[in-house]
Amino acid sequence: MPSLQWLNAEPQTLASHRGRVLALVFWNASSAYCQNLIDDLARLQARFPVGLSMIGIHQPKFDSEVDGRLVLKAANRLGVPFPVANDRAWVTWQHYGIQSWPSVALVDTRGRLRQVLAGDHQGAALDAAIAGLIDEVGGAVLAGNPARRSGAEPRLPLAFPSGLAVSENHLYVADTGHHRILECTHSGRVLREFGTGHGDLVDGPPEDAAFRHPRGMCLVREALYVADAGNHALRRIRLLDGAVETVLGNGRPGPVREGTNEPAAQLPLNQPWDVAGTLDRLFIAMAGSNQIWEYDLGQARLKLLAGSGELGILDGPLRNSMFAHPAGLAQVQQTLYVADSATSAIRAVQVTQGQVQTLVGQGLYEFGEQDGQRRDARLQLPLALALDPASPVLWVADSYNGSLRRLRLGGGEMSTHDLPQPLDQPAALAAGAGSLWIANTGAHEVLRYDVGSGKLGRLPIGE
């Protein structure tokens, strides 16, 4: 595999893994599907600690993903437990005849390709196939020397913060890599911590509760709702006493269903990445199912709002429309704005009129960094939105361009907002009181931007 750029380990060879089953994992850094598969692979590696080796082969979709530094950071963010190489020219992909990501090519103990499994819900099939290949040799597998890993993230108070919410007095931060939620002052002093810091799904008081890779959040009355992406759950923090509850989700990804009589906490969700809402209902960006869902708080009922479930970009009636890993939400009266990450698009869901409209964006492989009229403007993996309280402007965290963009509502243009410093994969925004808070996710920090003065400062959260 001479064309590969190795990112977190010394170059690997197939020969060095002979005597064990080898799983070649073909994945992409921005794909919600791949995140589901990586979670399953971590469990499989723990189940077959001796007989199974894994190597990750990353395929770039976006221009920015050709940069190995970005891919290494993505592997660290997702907790990828194996050596990773960037297949920048797609040579290894073509060699193995891979058709889609995520896919896993299984190589037997003698170095022969035996099977390719495609898709993100392959945990059980992979388990059975790996066990079968080990049984073929009577369990006589060779213990390997684990690859020495490199390129770990620095140990900092925050790790890949990917969610923000702001109230009159408080800033809430989803410290995603540390599996916890922080309640801070607007200037960044930590007041309370929710979650043990260990990735798990546990309800209860703040010191006992556990999250797993929490992302987007929203405030409704005296509650903070959390899109607990790694747990495929919607969680609620009662701010008066700090208790954490699971509202929706059973901890595993699955097909999202409506109109069932099951307890809400038993319903499967699939990569909820953001949540927005009002006093009576919440909207959930379900990245793993390419849909927007609505949860009635009074009736405790989940129903599909928009998206057929197919990956793509298509406007029209709500349930006939198509999204692609919707990542960020902003609600303005009866309009729900969506950062549709995989199509690098900004969409508008007209809730009462029952229509979806694309404001910026053209397709799954149409992206760039261009300002101007909406039909000409281009983004690259937008992940978050925030409405400016003082003007009809939608702020956009244009993650892979490392920039803050502005979309003027009411037919206005897209523009890049100059900041005193470039951003590093921003993934969350919150606006209020003349300030815009930015999760500068790749740099493990939260910034506060004063819109009036143009001053940008780093909050000393946890320091």
N, C-alpha and C positions, 0 to 999 in steps of 0.2 A: 504494500500500500504506500508506494513512494510519493504519491501526489498529495498525501494528507498533511495538514498542519496540526501537529499535536499540541494540545493546550495545557493539560494539567498532569501529564505523565510523560515518561520517556516513550519514544516510538515503540509501538507494539507490532508483533508479527504473529501470523496465524500459527507458525511452528512453535512459538513459545507457549501456546495454549493447548498443544496436543495433549491428549490424555484426559481432557475435561470437555464438557459440553460448552461451546462458545456461543453466546448470543450477541449478534451484531445489531445494534439498536440504531435505526435510522430515524432521526428526529429533527425538529426545528424549534428554535428558541422562542418564537412568538406564538406557537400553537397551543391552544387550550387542550386539544386532543393529546398532544405529546406530554403535557403535564400530568394527565390522568395515567398514561402508560408508565411514566417514570415512577409514580407512586407505587404501582403494581410491581415494577422491577425491583424496587428496594425491598419489598416483602419477599420476592422470589430469591434474591441474593441471600437473605437471612435464612430462608428455608433450605437452600442448597449451598452451604458455605464452602464446601470442598469441591463438589462436582461441577459447579457452574462458574464460568468466567463471563464477563460482559465488557464490550467495547462500544462506546457511543460514536456514531458517525453523523455529524451535523450537516444538514443541507441548508444553505442560505436561500431564503426567499427574497428578503429585502436587501438593498445595496449595503446597508449598514452591517448586515450579518456576515459579510465577507471578512470583516475585521475580527480576527481571533480574540481580541481583548473583550469585545462585546459578548461573544459567544461564551468565553470563559466566565464572565460575570453572570450570564444567564444560567450556566451550569451550577455555579455556586448558589445562585438565588433559588433554584429548583431543588437543590440538594442532590444532584446527580451523583450516584455512588460508584461510578466507574470511570476509567480513562476515556477522554473525549478528544476527537480529532475533527477539524473543520474540513469538509469535503468541498472546497471552494469551487472546483470545476465540475462537481457532480460525477467524478470518474468512478468512484467506488459504487455509488448508487447505480450507475449504468452497468457496471461489471456484474452486479448481483441481480439485475433485472427488476429493481424495486419500482413499484408503480405509485406509491403514495406514502405520506408520513402520517402517523408513525407506523413503522414496520419493523419486525424483528426477524432476522435471518438466523436460523439455528444450524450450527455446524457441529457434527458429531465428534467423538473423541479421536477419530482418525483423520479429522480435517476435511470431511466431506459435507457439502451443503445438503441439508436434508429437508428443510421446510422453511417457508416464509409466511409469517402471520401478519396481516395488516389490520390496523384499527386500534382504538384505544380501550376497548373492553375485551381484552384478550388474556386477562390474568389467569382464569381457569384453564383455558386452552394451552397457554404457555406452561403452566404447572404440569399438566398431564404430559405434554410433549417432552419436556425436560426430564421428567421422571422416567418416561419410556426410553429415552436415549441412555440414561444412566443404567437402567435395568438391562439394556442390551449387552452391556459388558459386565453384568453381574455385580454392579456397584464398584467395580475395580477402577476407580478414577484416581488420577494423580493429584496430590496436593500441590498447588502452585504457590509461587511467591507473589504476594499482592504488589501491584505496581506502586512505586513510591509516588505519592501525589504531591503536586506543587500548585502554586497560584491561588492559595486560599485568600479570602477577604481579610482585611485587617480587623482586629477586635475593637469595635467601637460601641458607644452606648446605643446606637440605632443600627439596625440591619435591614436594608432594603425597605424602608417605610413606603407603603403603597396605598394608604388611605388617610384622609383628613376630613374632619368635620369641625365647624366652628359655631359657638354660641356667643351670646353677649359677653360672657366672662371667661369662657373656656375654649381651649383648643384640644381636640381629640386626635390622637395619632395612632394609626395601625402600624405597630412596629413588627412588620410582617415576618422578617427573618428570625425574630425572637419570639414569635407566636404570642403576642400580648397586645393589649390596648393601653395607652397612656392618656391620662387626663392631665392637661397642663394649663398654665396661665397663657395668655396671648404672647408673652415674652419667652415662654419655653420652660418655666419652672415646673417640674413634675409634682402633681398633687396626689394622684392616686394611680395605682397600677392594677390592671385587671388581667388575670392569667398568671400561671406559674412560670411561663417562659419555656415550658416543655410542650411540644406539639401533641395535642390530644383533644378529645371531645369530652369535656367534663363540665357539668353545670354546678352551680353553688356559689358560695361567697367568693369575693375577688381573689383571695389568696389560694383558693382550692381550684377555681375554674381553669379550664384550658381551652385554647384555640389552636388552629393549625393554619398558618399562612393567611391570617385575616387581611382583607383588602378594604373595599369601599364601606362607608358608614353614612348614616343620616340620623338626625335628631328629630324625635316626635314626642312632644310633651316632655315628660320626665324620663324618657327612655332613649338609649342609643342603640340603634339597630346596626348590626355588623354582618357584612357579606363574608362569611367564614369560608373562604374559597377552598382551602385544603381539606376541610371537613365536609364540603358540599352541603353547607347548612346556612340558615339564617338565624343569627343569635340576637338576643336582646339583653342589654345591661340596664337594670333598674338603677337609675342614678341616685335615687334617694338612699338606698342601702348598699349598692354596688353588686347585688346578686346578678348572676348570669344565668340565662335560660335559653334553651333551644326552642325556637319557634317553628322552624321547618328543617327537615333533613335528617337522614339516619346515618350520616357519616361516610357513605359510599356513593360514588357517582352512579346514576341510572337514568332511564327515561323519565322525564318530568311528566306528571299526570295531573289532571284536574277532575273535579266532580266525583271524587272517591269518598268513601266513608271512613278511610283509615285515619288514625290520629295523625295530626300534622307532622309531629316529630318522626313519624315512620315513612313519610313521603321522601323518595329520593330526589335530590337536586343534582345539577351537573355544572360545576365550576361557576357559582355565583360570584361575579367580580365587582358589582356595585349595587347599591340600593339607594333609592330616593323616595320621598313620600310626603304625605300630608297627614292631617289628623285622622283620616278614616281609611287610607289605603297606602300601600307601598308598591313600588315598581322595582323589579329585580332584573338586572342585566345578567342573563344566563349564558355565559360565554361558551360553555361546553355543548349547549343545545342550539346555539345561534338564534335565541329567542328573547323576547321581553315578556316577563310574567307579572301578574298583578295579584297582590294579596290583600284581601279585605280584612282589616283589623277587627271590625265589629263582628263579622260572621266567621272569622278564622277560616277563610276559604281561599284557596289558590286557584287562579284561572289564567289561561293563556291570553295575553294581550295581542302580541304581534310576532310574526315570524313563522314560516312553515317548518323550520328545523333544518332545511337545506342550507349549505354554505354558499353564500353568494350575495349579490346586491340586486334587489328588485323592489320597486316601489308599487304602490297600489293599495288595495284593501288590506286591513291589518293582518289577517291570518294568511293571506296569499303572499305577503311580502317575504323577502329574504334578507337575512343579516349574516355577518361573518365575525364571530367572536366579539359580540358587543361588550365593551369594557368599562365605559363611563357614562353616567347619566346626569342630566340637569333638568329640573322641572320648572316650567314657567307657565303658571295657570293650567290650561288644558293642553299644553304642548310639552312633550317629553323629548328632549334633545339627547341623542345617543352618539357617543364616540364608537364607531364601528371599526374595531382595530384592524382586522385582517383585510378590509377593503380600503383602509386609510381614508375613511369617509366620516362625514358628519351627517346624521340623519335626523329627521323630525317626525315624531309620531303624534299625529293629531288625534287625541284620544276621543273627543266627542264626535268628530267628523269621520272617524274610522279609516284614516288614510295614513300611509307612510310616504314621506318625501325625502329625497336625497338633496342636501344643500351643497355639499362639497364631496367629490369622490366619483370615480368612474368604474372601478372594478378591482378584482382580487390582485391583479398584477399591474395596476396603474397607481404609481406613487411617485413622490418627489418632494421638492421644497420650492414651491412657487406661490407667490402672492398674486392678488388681482381679483378679477371677477370670478364668481363662484365656479363657472364652467371651466375656467383655466387653472384655478388654484389646486395645489397638490400638497398632501401631507404624507408622513411616513410613520405608520403605527401610532395614531393618536390614542391615548389611554385615559384621559380625564377631561372633564368639562366643569366650568363654574360660571354662573351668571354674575356679571358685575352689578352690584346693587344700585349703583349710581347712574348707569347708562345702559342702553340696549346693546350690550356687547357680551358675547360668549367667549370666555377665555378657554384656550385649548392647550393641553399639555401634549405637544408634538414629540413623542418620546424618542423615536429613532433619529429625528433631526436635532435633538437636544435644544429645543427652542420653545418659547412661549408665543402662541399665535392668538390673533383676535379675529373673530367673525362678527361683523356688525349685522345685527338682526334687522328684519324688515327689508331684505334684499340687498344689504350692503356687501362689501368686499371682504376678502381675507387678507390679513396683513401680519407680518412678523413684528413682534414687540421687542424692541431693543432692550437688553438687560446689561448690567455692568459686567456680567460673566456668562459664559456658556453654561447650559444645563447638562446633566448627565442622566439620561433616560428618565426624565420626570414622569411620574405615574399617578399623581394625585394633586388636586387643587381644592382650595376652600377660600371663599371670598366673604368679606364683611368689614364694616367700620373703616373703610378707606384702605384696607390692606388685602393683599392676596398672599395666602400661604401656599407654598410649593413644596411637594415632596420631591426632593432631588435624589431620586431613588438610588441611582447608580453610585452616588457619592455618600450614601448612608446619612443623609441630613435633611432637615426641614429648613426652608428659607422663608423669610417674611419680606414681602415687597410692598413698599409704600407707593401706591399708585400716583399720588399727587407729587411727591418729591423725587420719585425715581430711585429712592434708596433701597438697596437690597442687602439684607443681613441674615446671617446664619443663627438659628436659635440654639442655645446651649442645652439642649434637652439631655438630661441624665448625666451632665458633667459636673 
